[in-house]
Amino acid sequence: MGLSDIQARIASSARGVGRAPEDVTLIAVSKVQPPERVEAVLEEGHRVFGENRVQEATGKWPGFMARFTGVDLHLIGPLQGNKVRQAVELFSTIHSVDRPKLARRLADLAQERGACPDLFIQVNTGEEPQKAGILPGDADTFIAECRSMDLPLRGLMCIPPVEEEPALHFALLGKIAARNGLAGLSMGMSGDFETAVALGATHVRVGSAIFGARAYG
């Protein structure tokens, strides 16, 4: 596999349900990938990347951004309170807004800076106790709370339980987004992105299928 193969599969999935392929943003998830693999994908012309950890991203991306124009960096992992300022200065989009305290911190920084990254609310569609995210039953209230703070809310994100059919979770996320007038759906990873695209994903997060298996140290 590789970048062009994934792009072709996204396009095919989109066309299969009457969607325009360009309406789906491919986020190349570069967490714990060696620099030479990331550089190779940049050399191919791809510019949208995702990182899970603020600390790793701050050590990796400023150098790449100085060399490659137009890099669009997305935070797709959990955001700790003490890393919020770093995150808003580096990332164009944060996909993991998952609690009122974090939303308030982002709103305070947005006022201070006069700018804020685009935001997605993470919904814990499987209601898994070990996983971050707002519970589906609390999502409408939290969306309204974020809007009351004038946060630039673009959509919702989910990570389905590994052992469950992802389509059920993608459909649930889509319903919550639709009834709240949110267009963005960040869902789908290497194993299920085609299903996600068929169910309306606007952003898919694909790592190992582009870069190869991760080598955890």
KANOR-V544642 format. One record per run of one state. SS is the DSSP state (h for helix, s for strand, l for the rest). FROM is the first residue (numbers start at 1). LEN is the number of residues. If there is no record, write none. Layout:
ss = [SS	SS]
from = [FROM	FROM]
len = [LEN	LEN]
//
This chain:
ss = [l	h	l	h	l	s	l	h	l	s	l	h	l	s	l	h	l	s	l	h	l	s	l	s	h	l	s	l	h	l	s	l	h	l	s	l	h	l]
from = [1	3	17	21	24	25	30	35	44	48	52	54	68	72	76	81	91	93	98	100	114	118	125	134	136	149	153	158	166	180	184	187	193	199	203	207	208	212]
len = [2	14	4	3	1	5	5	9	4	4	2	14	4	4	5	10	2	5	2	14	4	7	9	2	13	4	5	8	14	4	3	6	6	4	4	1	4	6]
//
